[in-house]
Amino acid sequence: MMLLGCMRMDETIKQYKLEQEALQLESLVRAASHDCRQDETIRYPIGRVTCIRTDKGFKMEAVLDNGQRIEAVVSDG
């Protein structure tokens, strides 16, 4: 019974960490959508965002310091 409780707690902690990382990645993209003006890489305290200008906005890759990453497309306007 104790082992089952520990396994559930471990899963809860993993889920919490994943949710926190997702929020951090979203924050990076949101910040970069205001800061990017050209093809560039912007460094933030929790990670970096590489912005590539397209005809409709930016393609972005956000990477946390722990290696988690996400790609996003942000339209102008």
mmCIF file of the N, C-alpha and C atoms, coordinates in Angstrom:
data_MODEL
# 
_entry.id   MODEL 
# 
loop_
_atom_site.group_PDB 
_atom_site.id 
_atom_site.type_symbol 
_atom_site.label_atom_id 
_atom_site.label_alt_id 
_atom_site.label_comp_id 
_atom_site.label_asym_id 
_atom_site.label_entity_id 
_atom_site.label_seq_id 
_atom_site.pdbx_PDB_ins_code 
_atom_site.Cartn_x 
_atom_site.Cartn_y 
_atom_site.Cartn_z 
_atom_site.occupancy 
_atom_site.B_iso_or_equiv 
_atom_site.pdbx_formal_charge 
_atom_site.auth_seq_id 
_atom_site.auth_comp_id 
_atom_site.auth_asym_id 
_atom_site.auth_atom_id 
_atom_site.pdbx_PDB_model_num 
ATOM 1   N N  . MET A 1 1  ? 0.825  -1.190 0.000   1.00 0.00 ? 1  MET A N  1 
ATOM 2   C CA . MET A 1 1  ? 0.000  0.000  0.000   1.00 0.00 ? 1  MET A CA 1 
ATOM 3   C C  . MET A 1 1  ? 0.869  1.254  0.000   1.00 0.00 ? 1  MET A C  1 
ATOM 4   N N  . MET A 1 2  ? 1.938  1.228  0.759   1.00 0.00 ? 2  MET A N  1 
ATOM 5   C CA . MET A 1 2  ? 2.835  2.382  0.830   1.00 0.00 ? 2  MET A CA 1 
ATOM 6   C C  . MET A 1 2  ? 3.503  2.622  -0.520  1.00 0.00 ? 2  MET A C  1 
ATOM 7   N N  . LEU A 1 3  ? 3.893  1.544  -1.209  1.00 0.00 ? 3  LEU A N  1 
ATOM 8   C CA . LEU A 1 3  ? 4.531  1.650  -2.521  1.00 0.00 ? 3  LEU A CA 1 
ATOM 9   C C  . LEU A 1 3  ? 3.582  2.289  -3.525  1.00 0.00 ? 3  LEU A C  1 
ATOM 10  N N  . LEU A 1 4  ? 2.336  1.912  -3.508  1.00 0.00 ? 4  LEU A N  1 
ATOM 11  C CA . LEU A 1 4  ? 1.331  2.472  -4.400  1.00 0.00 ? 4  LEU A CA 1 
ATOM 12  C C  . LEU A 1 4  ? 1.165  3.974  -4.148  1.00 0.00 ? 4  LEU A C  1 
ATOM 13  N N  . GLY A 1 5  ? 1.157  4.361  -2.891  1.00 0.00 ? 5  GLY A N  1 
ATOM 14  C CA . GLY A 1 5  ? 1.057  5.779  -2.531  1.00 0.00 ? 5  GLY A CA 1 
ATOM 15  C C  . GLY A 1 5  ? 2.255  6.564  -3.034  1.00 0.00 ? 5  GLY A C  1 
ATOM 16  N N  . CYS A 1 6  ? 3.439  5.996  -2.931  1.00 0.00 ? 6  CYS A N  1 
ATOM 17  C CA . CYS A 1 6  ? 4.656  6.651  -3.416  1.00 0.00 ? 6  CYS A CA 1 
ATOM 18  C C  . CYS A 1 6  ? 4.639  6.780  -4.939  1.00 0.00 ? 6  CYS A C  1 
ATOM 19  N N  . MET A 1 7  ? 4.138  5.759  -5.623  1.00 0.00 ? 7  MET A N  1 
ATOM 20  C CA . MET A 1 7  ? 4.064  5.801  -7.080  1.00 0.00 ? 7  MET A CA 1 
ATOM 21  C C  . MET A 1 7  ? 3.098  6.893  -7.541  1.00 0.00 ? 7  MET A C  1 
ATOM 22  N N  . ARG A 1 8  ? 1.981  7.033  -6.853  1.00 0.00 ? 8  ARG A N  1 
ATOM 23  C CA . ARG A 1 8  ? 1.009  8.081  -7.190  1.00 0.00 ? 8  ARG A CA 1 
ATOM 24  C C  . ARG A 1 8  ? 1.614  9.456  -6.944  1.00 0.00 ? 8  ARG A C  1 
ATOM 25  N N  . MET A 1 9  ? 2.331  9.603  -5.852  1.00 0.00 ? 9  MET A N  1 
ATOM 26  C CA . MET A 1 9  ? 2.968  10.877 -5.540  1.00 0.00 ? 9  MET A CA 1 
ATOM 27  C C  . MET A 1 9  ? 4.011  11.210 -6.591  1.00 0.00 ? 9  MET A C  1 
ATOM 28  N N  . ASP A 1 10 ? 4.768  10.210 -7.031  1.00 0.00 ? 10 ASP A N  1 
ATOM 29  C CA . ASP A 1 10 ? 5.780  10.408 -8.060  1.00 0.00 ? 10 ASP A CA 1 
ATOM 30  C C  . ASP A 1 10 ? 5.135  10.879 -9.363  1.00 0.00 ? 10 ASP A C  1 
ATOM 31  N N  . GLU A 1 11 ? 4.021  10.265 -9.749  1.00 0.00 ? 11 GLU A N  1 
ATOM 32  C CA . GLU A 1 11 ? 3.306  10.663 -10.968 1.00 0.00 ? 11 GLU A CA 1 
ATOM 33  C C  . GLU A 1 11 ? 2.766  12.086 -10.835 1.00 0.00 ? 11 GLU A C  1 
ATOM 34  N N  . THR A 1 12 ? 2.272  12.425 -9.665  1.00 0.00 ? 12 THR A N  1 
ATOM 35  C CA . THR A 1 12 ? 1.755  13.777 -9.434  1.00 0.00 ? 12 THR A CA 1 
ATOM 36  C C  . THR A 1 12 ? 2.866  14.807 -9.567  1.00 0.00 ? 12 THR A C  1 
ATOM 37  N N  . ILE A 1 13 ? 4.027  14.501 -9.028  1.00 0.00 ? 13 ILE A N  1 
ATOM 38  C CA . ILE A 1 13 ? 5.166  15.411 -9.117  1.00 0.00 ? 13 ILE A CA 1 
ATOM 39  C C  . ILE A 1 13 ? 5.626  15.555 -10.566 1.00 0.00 ? 13 ILE A C  1 
ATOM 40  N N  . LYS A 1 14 ? 5.684  14.452 -11.301 1.00 0.00 ? 14 LYS A N  1 
ATOM 41  C CA . LYS A 1 14 ? 6.071  14.510 -12.715 1.00 0.00 ? 14 LYS A CA 1 
ATOM 42  C C  . LYS A 1 14 ? 5.092  15.364 -13.509 1.00 0.00 ? 14 LYS A C  1 
ATOM 43  N N  . GLN A 1 15 ? 3.810  15.180 -13.263 1.00 0.00 ? 15 GLN A N  1 
ATOM 44  C CA . GLN A 1 15 ? 2.788  15.961 -13.960 1.00 0.00 ? 15 GLN A CA 1 
ATOM 45  C C  . GLN A 1 15 ? 2.926  17.443 -13.637 1.00 0.00 ? 15 GLN A C  1 
ATOM 46  N N  . TYR A 1 16 ? 3.168  17.764 -12.388 1.00 0.00 ? 16 TYR A N  1 
ATOM 47  C CA . TYR A 1 16 ? 3.351  19.154 -11.973 1.00 0.00 ? 16 TYR A CA 1 
ATOM 48  C C  . TYR A 1 16 ? 4.553  19.772 -12.683 1.00 0.00 ? 16 TYR A C  1 
ATOM 49  N N  . LYS A 1 17 ? 5.666  19.050 -12.753 1.00 0.00 ? 17 LYS A N  1 
ATOM 50  C CA . LYS A 1 17 ? 6.867  19.557 -13.418 1.00 0.00 ? 17 LYS A CA 1 
ATOM 51  C C  . LYS A 1 17 ? 6.604  19.792 -14.900 1.00 0.00 ? 17 LYS A C  1 
ATOM 52  N N  . LEU A 1 18 ? 5.905  18.878 -15.556 1.00 0.00 ? 18 LEU A N  1 
ATOM 53  C CA . LEU A 1 18 ? 5.573  19.050 -16.968 1.00 0.00 ? 18 LEU A CA 1 
ATOM 54  C C  . LEU A 1 18 ? 4.704  20.291 -17.188 1.00 0.00 ? 18 LEU A C  1 
ATOM 55  N N  . GLU A 1 19 ? 3.747  20.493 -16.311 1.00 0.00 ? 19 GLU A N  1 
ATOM 56  C CA . GLU A 1 19 ? 2.886  21.672 -16.419 1.00 0.00 ? 19 GLU A CA 1 
ATOM 57  C C  . GLU A 1 19 ? 3.683  22.952 -16.231 1.00 0.00 ? 19 GLU A C  1 
ATOM 58  N N  . GLN A 1 20 ? 4.606  22.949 -15.284 1.00 0.00 ? 20 GLN A N  1 
ATOM 59  C CA . GLN A 1 20 ? 5.448  24.126 -15.057 1.00 0.00 ? 20 GLN A CA 1 
ATOM 60  C C  . GLN A 1 20 ? 6.338  24.412 -16.264 1.00 0.00 ? 20 GLN A C  1 
ATOM 61  N N  . GLU A 1 21 ? 6.917  23.372 -16.856 1.00 0.00 ? 21 GLU A N  1 
ATOM 62  C CA . GLU A 1 21 ? 7.753  23.553 -18.046 1.00 0.00 ? 21 GLU A CA 1 
ATOM 63  C C  . GLU A 1 21 ? 6.930  24.093 -19.204 1.00 0.00 ? 21 GLU A C  1 
ATOM 64  N N  . ALA A 1 22 ? 5.707  23.597 -19.366 1.00 0.00 ? 22 ALA A N  1 
ATOM 65  C CA . ALA A 1 22 ? 4.841  24.093 -20.438 1.00 0.00 ? 22 ALA A CA 1 
ATOM 66  C C  . ALA A 1 22 ? 4.536  25.572 -20.243 1.00 0.00 ? 22 ALA A C  1 
ATOM 67  N N  . LEU A 1 23 ? 4.280  25.977 -19.020 1.00 0.00 ? 23 LEU A N  1 
ATOM 68  C CA . LEU A 1 23 ? 4.027  27.391 -18.734 1.00 0.00 ? 23 LEU A CA 1 
ATOM 69  C C  . LEU A 1 23 ? 5.270  28.247 -19.001 1.00 0.00 ? 23 LEU A C  1 
ATOM 70  N N  . GLN A 1 24 ? 6.437  27.729 -18.664 1.00 0.00 ? 24 GLN A N  1 
ATOM 71  C CA . GLN A 1 24 ? 7.674  28.463 -18.918 1.00 0.00 ? 24 GLN A CA 1 
ATOM 72  C C  . GLN A 1 24 ? 7.925  28.607 -20.416 1.00 0.00 ? 24 GLN A C  1 
ATOM 73  N N  . LEU A 1 25 ? 7.694  27.543 -21.185 1.00 0.00 ? 25 LEU A N  1 
ATOM 74  C CA . LEU A 1 25 ? 7.866  27.621 -22.637 1.00 0.00 ? 25 LEU A CA 1 
ATOM 75  C C  . LEU A 1 25 ? 6.881  28.619 -23.238 1.00 0.00 ? 25 LEU A C  1 
ATOM 76  N N  . GLU A 1 26 ? 5.656  28.589 -22.771 1.00 0.00 ? 26 GLU A N  1 
ATOM 77  C CA . GLU A 1 26 ? 4.659  29.543 -23.247 1.00 0.00 ? 26 GLU A CA 1 
ATOM 78  C C  . GLU A 1 26 ? 5.082  30.976 -22.918 1.00 0.00 ? 26 GLU A C  1 
ATOM 79  N N  . SER A 1 27 ? 5.641  31.184 -21.748 1.00 0.00 ? 27 SER A N  1 
ATOM 80  C CA . SER A 1 27 ? 6.117  32.508 -21.353 1.00 0.00 ? 27 SER A CA 1 
ATOM 81  C C  . SER A 1 27 ? 7.259  32.988 -22.242 1.00 0.00 ? 27 SER A C  1 
ATOM 82  N N  . LEU A 1 28 ? 8.166  32.066 -22.589 1.00 0.00 ? 28 LEU A N  1 
ATOM 83  C CA . LEU A 1 28 ? 9.269  32.431 -23.483 1.00 0.00 ? 28 LEU A CA 1 
ATOM 84  C C  . LEU A 1 28 ? 8.735  32.886 -24.842 1.00 0.00 ? 28 LEU A C  1 
ATOM 85  N N  . VAL A 1 29 ? 7.813  32.131 -25.407 1.00 0.00 ? 29 VAL A N  1 
ATOM 86  C CA . VAL A 1 29 ? 7.253  32.491 -26.712 1.00 0.00 ? 29 VAL A CA 1 
ATOM 87  C C  . VAL A 1 29 ? 6.509  33.819 -26.625 1.00 0.00 ? 29 VAL A C  1 
ATOM 88  N N  . ARG A 1 30 ? 5.753  34.009 -25.564 1.00 0.00 ? 30 ARG A N  1 
ATOM 89  C CA . ARG A 1 30 ? 5.010  35.261 -25.390 1.00 0.00 ? 30 ARG A CA 1 
ATOM 90  C C  . ARG A 1 30 ? 5.963  36.454 -25.294 1.00 0.00 ? 30 ARG A C  1 
ATOM 91  N N  . ALA A 1 31 ? 7.029  36.318 -24.529 1.00 0.00 ? 31 ALA A N  1 
ATOM 92  C CA . ALA A 1 31 ? 8.005  37.407 -24.398 1.00 0.00 ? 31 ALA A CA 1 
ATOM 93  C C  . ALA A 1 31 ? 8.695  37.678 -25.727 1.00 0.00 ? 31 ALA A C  1 
ATOM 94  N N  . ALA A 1 32 ? 9.087  36.614 -26.406 1.00 0.00 ? 32 ALA A N  1 
ATOM 95  C CA . ALA A 1 32 ? 9.790  36.779 -27.677 1.00 0.00 ? 32 ALA A CA 1 
ATOM 96  C C  . ALA A 1 32 ? 8.892  37.382 -28.746 1.00 0.00 ? 32 ALA A C  1 
ATOM 97  N N  . SER A 1 33 ? 7.601  37.115 -28.680 1.00 0.00 ? 33 SER A N  1 
ATOM 98  C CA . SER A 1 33 ? 6.698  37.677 -29.690 1.00 0.00 ? 33 SER A CA 1 
ATOM 99  C C  . SER A 1 33 ? 6.693  39.200 -29.625 1.00 0.00 ? 33 SER A C  1 
ATOM 100 N N  . HIS A 1 34 ? 7.047  39.758 -28.476 1.00 0.00 ? 34 HIS A N  1 
ATOM 101 C CA . HIS A 1 34 ? 7.165  41.213 -28.340 1.00 0.00 ? 34 HIS A CA 1 
ATOM 102 C C  . HIS A 1 34 ? 8.586  41.701 -28.599 1.00 0.00 ? 34 HIS A C  1 
ATOM 103 N N  . ASP A 1 35 ? 9.575  40.868 -28.339 1.00 0.00 ? 35 ASP A N  1 
ATOM 104 C CA . ASP A 1 35 ? 10.979 41.290 -28.419 1.00 0.00 ? 35 ASP A CA 1 
ATOM 105 C C  . ASP A 1 35 ? 11.631 41.048 -29.774 1.00 0.00 ? 35 ASP A C  1 
ATOM 106 N N  . CYS A 1 36 ? 11.180 40.060 -30.523 1.00 0.00 ? 36 CYS A N  1 
ATOM 107 C CA . CYS A 1 36 ? 11.826 39.731 -31.802 1.00 0.00 ? 36 CYS A CA 1 
ATOM 108 C C  . CYS A 1 36 ? 11.508 40.793 -32.847 1.00 0.00 ? 36 CYS A C  1 
ATOM 109 N N  . ARG A 1 37 ? 12.541 41.237 -33.533 1.00 0.00 ? 37 ARG A N  1 
ATOM 110 C CA . ARG A 1 37 ? 12.365 42.212 -34.598 1.00 0.00 ? 37 ARG A CA 1 
ATOM 111 C C  . ARG A 1 37 ? 12.999 41.739 -35.901 1.00 0.00 ? 37 ARG A C  1 
ATOM 112 N N  . GLN A 1 38 ? 13.849 40.739 -35.814 1.00 0.00 ? 38 GLN A N  1 
ATOM 113 C CA . GLN A 1 38 ? 14.565 40.220 -36.981 1.00 0.00 ? 38 GLN A CA 1 
ATOM 114 C C  . GLN A 1 38 ? 14.975 38.782 -36.680 1.00 0.00 ? 38 GLN A C  1 
ATOM 115 N N  . ASP A 1 39 ? 15.714 38.152 -37.600 1.00 0.00 ? 39 ASP A N  1 
ATOM 116 C CA . ASP A 1 39 ? 16.249 36.818 -37.315 1.00 0.00 ? 39 ASP A CA 1 
ATOM 117 C C  . ASP A 1 39 ? 17.272 36.963 -36.196 1.00 0.00 ? 39 ASP A C  1 
ATOM 118 N N  . GLU A 1 40 ? 16.989 36.377 -35.054 1.00 0.00 ? 40 GLU A N  1 
ATOM 119 C CA . GLU A 1 40 ? 17.879 36.517 -33.909 1.00 0.00 ? 40 GLU A CA 1 
ATOM 120 C C  . GLU A 1 40 ? 17.578 35.467 -32.855 1.00 0.00 ? 40 GLU A C  1 
ATOM 121 N N  . THR A 1 41 ? 18.502 35.330 -31.929 1.00 0.00 ? 41 THR A N  1 
ATOM 122 C CA . THR A 1 41 ? 18.296 34.490 -30.748 1.00 0.00 ? 41 THR A CA 1 
ATOM 123 C C  . THR A 1 41 ? 18.331 35.408 -29.538 1.00 0.00 ? 41 THR A C  1 
ATOM 124 N N  . ILE A 1 42 ? 17.279 35.323 -28.743 1.00 0.00 ? 42 ILE A N  1 
ATOM 125 C CA . ILE A 1 42 ? 17.157 36.163 -27.552 1.00 0.00 ? 42 ILE A CA 1 
ATOM 126 C C  . ILE A 1 42 ? 17.310 35.276 -26.325 1.00 0.00 ? 42 ILE A C  1 
ATOM 127 N N  . ARG A 1 43 ? 18.157 35.705 -25.410 1.00 0.00 ? 43 ARG A N  1 
ATOM 128 C CA . ARG A 1 43 ? 18.408 34.959 -24.166 1.00 0.00 ? 43 ARG A CA 1 
ATOM 129 C C  . ARG A 1 43 ? 17.567 35.550 -23.052 1.00 0.00 ? 43 ARG A C  1 
ATOM 130 N N  . TYR A 1 44 ? 16.909 34.684 -22.313 1.00 0.00 ? 44 TYR A N  1 
ATOM 131 C CA . TYR A 1 44 ? 16.109 35.058 -21.152 1.00 0.00 ? 44 TYR A CA 1 
ATOM 132 C C  . TYR A 1 44 ? 16.650 34.295 -19.944 1.00 0.00 ? 44 TYR A C  1 
ATOM 133 N N  . PRO A 1 45 ? 16.259 34.691 -18.731 1.00 0.00 ? 45 PRO A N  1 
ATOM 134 C CA . PRO A 1 45 ? 16.769 34.000 -17.533 1.00 0.00 ? 45 PRO A CA 1 
ATOM 135 C C  . PRO A 1 45 ? 16.461 32.498 -17.480 1.00 0.00 ? 45 PRO A C  1 
ATOM 136 N N  . ILE A 1 46 ? 15.384 32.048 -18.123 1.00 0.00 ? 46 ILE A N  1 
ATOM 137 C CA . ILE A 1 46 ? 15.012 30.625 -18.046 1.00 0.00 ? 46 ILE A CA 1 
ATOM 138 C C  . ILE A 1 46 ? 15.316 29.854 -19.317 1.00 0.00 ? 46 ILE A C  1 
ATOM 139 N N  . GLY A 1 47 ? 15.796 30.526 -20.350 1.00 0.00 ? 47 GLY A N  1 
ATOM 140 C CA . GLY A 1 47 ? 16.075 29.833 -21.607 1.00 0.00 ? 47 GLY A CA 1 
ATOM 141 C C  . GLY A 1 47 ? 16.340 30.810 -22.736 1.00 0.00 ? 47 GLY A C  1 
ATOM 142 N N  . ARG A 1 48 ? 16.123 30.340 -23.971 1.00 0.00 ? 48 ARG A N  1 
ATOM 143 C CA . ARG A 1 48 ? 16.374 31.187 -25.141 1.00 0.00 ? 48 ARG A CA 1 
ATOM 144 C C  . ARG A 1 48 ? 15.317 30.921 -26.197 1.00 0.00 ? 48 ARG A C  1 
ATOM 145 N N  . VAL A 1 49 ? 15.142 31.904 -27.069 1.00 0.00 ? 49 VAL A N  1 
ATOM 146 C CA . VAL A 1 49 ? 14.211 31.770 -28.182 1.00 0.00 ? 49 VAL A CA 1 
ATOM 147 C C  . VAL A 1 49 ? 14.935 32.189 -29.451 1.00 0.00 ? 49 VAL A C  1 
ATOM 148 N N  . THR A 1 50 ? 14.888 31.329 -30.470 1.00 0.00 ? 50 THR A N  1 
ATOM 149 C CA . THR A 1 50 ? 15.427 31.661 -31.782 1.00 0.00 ? 50 THR A CA 1 
ATOM 150 C C  . THR A 1 50 ? 14.254 32.056 -32.668 1.00 0.00 ? 50 THR A C  1 
ATOM 151 N N  . CYS A 1 51 ? 14.339 33.259 -33.237 1.00 0.00 ? 51 CYS A N  1 
ATOM 152 C CA . CYS A 1 51 ? 13.277 33.795 -34.081 1.00 0.00 ? 51 CYS A CA 1 
ATOM 153 C C  . CYS A 1 51 ? 13.750 33.841 -35.525 1.00 0.00 ? 51 CYS A C  1 
ATOM 154 N N  . ILE A 1 52 ? 12.919 33.366 -36.418 1.00 0.00 ? 52 ILE A N  1 
ATOM 155 C CA . ILE A 1 52 ? 13.209 33.434 -37.849 1.00 0.00 ? 52 ILE A CA 1 
ATOM 156 C C  . ILE A 1 52 ? 12.037 34.148 -38.506 1.00 0.00 ? 52 ILE A C  1 
ATOM 157 N N  . ARG A 1 53 ? 12.313 35.253 -39.165 1.00 0.00 ? 53 ARG A N  1 
ATOM 158 C CA . ARG A 1 53 ? 11.289 36.067 -39.812 1.00 0.00 ? 53 ARG A CA 1 
ATOM 159 C C  . ARG A 1 53 ? 10.713 35.309 -41.011 1.00 0.00 ? 53 ARG A C  1 
ATOM 160 N N  . THR A 1 54 ? 9.388  35.292 -41.128 1.00 0.00 ? 54 THR A N  1 
ATOM 161 C CA . THR A 1 54 ? 8.701  34.737 -42.294 1.00 0.00 ? 54 THR A CA 1 
ATOM 162 C C  . THR A 1 54 ? 7.874  35.856 -42.903 1.00 0.00 ? 54 THR A C  1 
ATOM 163 N N  . ASP A 1 55 ? 7.217  35.591 -44.012 1.00 0.00 ? 55 ASP A N  1 
ATOM 164 C CA . ASP A 1 55 ? 6.404  36.630 -44.645 1.00 0.00 ? 55 ASP A CA 1 
ATOM 165 C C  . ASP A 1 55 ? 5.152  36.971 -43.838 1.00 0.00 ? 55 ASP A C  1 
ATOM 166 N N  . LYS A 1 56 ? 4.771  36.123 -42.889 1.00 0.00 ? 56 LYS A N  1 
ATOM 167 C CA . LYS A 1 56 ? 3.567  36.360 -42.087 1.00 0.00 ? 56 LYS A CA 1 
ATOM 168 C C  . LYS A 1 56 ? 3.842  36.625 -40.619 1.00 0.00 ? 56 LYS A C  1 
ATOM 169 N N  . GLY A 1 57 ? 5.103  36.589 -40.199 1.00 0.00 ? 57 GLY A N  1 
ATOM 170 C CA . GLY A 1 57 ? 5.438  36.796 -38.793 1.00 0.00 ? 57 GLY A CA 1 
ATOM 171 C C  . GLY A 1 57 ? 6.762  36.156 -38.453 1.00 0.00 ? 57 GLY A C  1 
ATOM 172 N N  . PHE A 1 58 ? 6.760  35.315 -37.428 1.00 0.00 ? 58 PHE A N  1 
ATOM 173 C CA . PHE A 1 58 ? 7.978  34.653 -36.986 1.00 0.00 ? 58 PHE A CA 1 
ATOM 174 C C  . PHE A 1 58 ? 7.742  33.174 -36.741 1.00 0.00 ? 58 PHE A C  1 
ATOM 175 N N  . LYS A 1 59 ? 8.740  32.380 -37.052 1.00 0.00 ? 59 LYS A N  1 
ATOM 176 C CA . LYS A 1 59 ? 8.804  31.000 -36.596 1.00 0.00 ? 59 LYS A CA 1 
ATOM 177 C C  . LYS A 1 59 ? 9.767  31.025 -35.416 1.00 0.00 ? 59 LYS A C  1 
ATOM 178 N N  . MET A 1 60 ? 9.368  30.437 -34.311 1.00 0.00 ? 60 MET A N  1 
ATOM 179 C CA . MET A 1 60 ? 10.173 30.489 -33.091 1.00 0.00 ? 60 MET A CA 1 
ATOM 180 C C  . MET A 1 60 ? 10.446 29.097 -32.552 1.00 0.00 ? 60 MET A C  1 
ATOM 181 N N  . GLU A 1 61 ? 11.616 28.960 -31.974 1.00 0.00 ? 61 GLU A N  1 
ATOM 182 C CA . GLU A 1 61 ? 11.944 27.760 -31.218 1.00 0.00 ? 61 GLU A CA 1 
ATOM 183 C C  . GLU A 1 61 ? 12.375 28.224 -29.834 1.00 0.00 ? 61 GLU A C  1 
ATOM 184 N N  . ALA A 1 62 ? 11.602 27.836 -28.823 1.00 0.00 ? 62 ALA A N  1 
ATOM 185 C CA . ALA A 1 62 ? 11.910 28.175 -27.439 1.00 0.00 ? 62 ALA A CA 1 
ATOM 186 C C  . ALA A 1 62 ? 12.543 26.964 -26.774 1.00 0.00 ? 62 ALA A C  1 
ATOM 187 N N  . VAL A 1 63 ? 13.640 27.187 -26.052 1.00 0.00 ? 63 VAL A N  1 
ATOM 188 C CA . VAL A 1 63 ? 14.356 26.108 -25.381 1.00 0.00 ? 63 VAL A CA 1 
ATOM 189 C C  . VAL A 1 63 ? 14.639 26.526 -23.939 1.00 0.00 ? 63 VAL A C  1 
ATOM 190 N N  . LEU A 1 64 ? 14.141 25.737 -22.998 1.00 0.00 ? 64 LEU A N  1 
ATOM 191 C CA . LEU A 1 64 ? 14.446 25.986 -21.588 1.00 0.00 ? 64 LEU A CA 1 
ATOM 192 C C  . LEU A 1 64 ? 15.881 25.566 -21.293 1.00 0.00 ? 64 LEU A C  1 
ATOM 193 N N  . ASP A 1 65 ? 16.429 26.067 -20.208 1.00 0.00 ? 65 ASP A N  1 
ATOM 194 C CA . ASP A 1 65 ? 17.793 25.697 -19.813 1.00 0.00 ? 65 ASP A CA 1 
ATOM 195 C C  . ASP A 1 65 ? 17.947 24.194 -19.582 1.00 0.00 ? 65 ASP A C  1 
ATOM 196 N N  . ASN A 1 66 ? 16.848 23.503 -19.250 1.00 0.00 ? 66 ASN A N  1 
ATOM 197 C CA . ASN A 1 66 ? 16.936 22.048 -19.024 1.00 0.00 ? 66 ASN A CA 1 
ATOM 198 C C  . ASN A 1 66 ? 16.800 21.241 -20.318 1.00 0.00 ? 66 ASN A C  1 
ATOM 199 N N  . GLY A 1 67 ? 16.651 21.921 -21.467 1.00 0.00 ? 67 GLY A N  1 
ATOM 200 C CA . GLY A 1 67 ? 16.602 21.234 -22.747 1.00 0.00 ? 67 GLY A CA 1 
ATOM 201 C C  . GLY A 1 67 ? 15.211 21.038 -23.337 1.00 0.00 ? 67 GLY A C  1 
ATOM 202 N N  . GLN A 1 68 ? 14.177 21.239 -22.546 1.00 0.00 ? 68 GLN A N  1 
ATOM 203 C CA . GLN A 1 68 ? 12.813 21.122 -23.085 1.00 0.00 ? 68 GLN A CA 1 
ATOM 204 C C  . GLN A 1 68 ? 12.607 22.195 -24.132 1.00 0.00 ? 68 GLN A C  1 
ATOM 205 N N  . ARG A 1 69 ? 11.900 21.853 -25.213 1.00 0.00 ? 69 ARG A N  1 
ATOM 206 C CA . ARG A 1 69 ? 11.734 22.812 -26.302 1.00 0.00 ? 69 ARG A CA 1 
ATOM 207 C C  . ARG A 1 69 ? 10.354 22.743 -26.917 1.00 0.00 ? 69 ARG A C  1 
ATOM 208 N N  . ILE A 1 70 ? 10.023 23.825 -27.612 1.00 0.00 ? 70 ILE A N  1 
ATOM 209 C CA . ILE A 1 70 ? 8.760  23.897 -28.347 1.00 0.00 ? 70 ILE A CA 1 
ATOM 210 C C  . ILE A 1 70 ? 8.991  24.798 -29.551 1.00 0.00 ? 70 ILE A C  1 
ATOM 211 N N  . GLU A 1 71 ? 8.266  24.524 -30.624 1.00 0.00 ? 71 GLU A N  1 
ATOM 212 C CA . GLU A 1 71 ? 8.283  25.389 -31.793 1.00 0.00 ? 71 GLU A CA 1 
ATOM 213 C C  . GLU A 1 71 ? 6.925  26.071 -31.895 1.00 0.00 ? 71 GLU A C  1 
ATOM 214 N N  . ALA A 1 72 ? 6.952  27.316 -32.373 1.00 0.00 ? 72 ALA A N  1 
ATOM 215 C CA . ALA A 1 72 ? 5.702  28.077 -32.503 1.00 0.00 ? 72 ALA A CA 1 
ATOM 216 C C  . ALA A 1 72 ? 5.801  28.977 -33.725 1.00 0.00 ? 72 ALA A C  1 
ATOM 217 N N  . VAL A 1 73 ? 4.647  29.306 -34.272 1.00 0.00 ? 73 VAL A N  1 
ATOM 218 C CA . VAL A 1 73 ? 4.548  30.289 -35.343 1.00 0.00 ? 73 VAL A CA 1 
ATOM 219 C C  . VAL A 1 73 ? 3.698  31.429 -34.802 1.00 0.00 ? 73 VAL A C  1 
ATOM 220 N N  . VAL A 1 74 ? 4.245  32.639 -34.876 1.00 0.00 ? 74 VAL A N  1 
ATOM 221 C CA . VAL A 1 74 ? 3.563  33.815 -34.356 1.00 0.00 ? 74 VAL A CA 1 
ATOM 222 C C  . VAL A 1 74 ? 3.313  34.770 -35.523 1.00 0.00 ? 74 VAL A C  1 
ATOM 223 N N  . SER A 1 75 ? 2.038  35.074 -35.760 1.00 0.00 ? 75 SER A N  1 
ATOM 224 C CA . SER A 1 75 ? 1.667  35.948 -36.867 1.00 0.00 ? 75 SER A CA 1 
ATOM 225 C C  . SER A 1 75 ? 1.795  37.412 -36.467 1.00 0.00 ? 75 SER A C  1 
ATOM 226 N N  . ASP A 1 76 ? 2.125  38.251 -37.458 1.00 0.00 ? 76 ASP A N  1 
ATOM 227 C CA . ASP A 1 76 ? 2.093  39.705 -37.225 1.00 0.00 ? 76 ASP A CA 1 
ATOM 228 C C  . ASP A 1 76 ? 0.652  40.143 -37.112 1.00 0.00 ? 76 ASP A C  1 
ATOM 229 N N  . GLY A 1 77 ? 0.448  41.162 -36.283 1.00 0.00 ? 77 GLY A N  1 
ATOM 230 C CA . GLY A 1 77 ? -0.879 41.759 -36.224 1.00 0.00 ? 77 GLY A CA 1 
ATOM 231 C C  . GLY A 1 77 ? -1.663 41.238 -35.130 1.00 0.00 ? 77 GLY A C  1 
# 
